[in-house]
Amino acid sequence: SNLQDVVMETSFAAQQYTQREQEKALIDVVGAVPNPGPDTVFGKNKVRVATLSDAEILKAEKMCSPEYNPKPWEEWRERLSKMSGGQDVYKEIFDIAREIPKNTAVADVKARRWWQNA
């Protein structure tokens, strides 16, 4: 159990580092923000970042999300359900993702040691 704890903590630290660096790169290297810096990929190539309104995001969700358009996703949901021993994995992820307020910055999302609560 001690080795498993060490592996989980090390993996957790690596995941936090990787996610933090990727988010930083989206801003500092790519320029994926409303006003990309001049030295970013988007800035150098005059790419404008289009932000979508809540209404447009809802429109896309209604076209694509299993919540609104379940038929195309049934096969995948069934496969995931079988692999998980009968849980609706999509619903679990959907609910967890919505525990975080919509306008929360990625940097402000507190990482959790999920295996300690399992």
Buried (B, 14 or more C-beta within 10 A) or exposed (E): EEEEEEEBEEEBEEEEEEBEEEBEEBBBBBBBBEEBEEEBEBBEEEBEEEEEEEEEEEEEEEEEBBEEEEEEBEEEBEEBBEEEEEEBBBEEEEEEEEEEEEEEEEEEEEEEEEEEEE
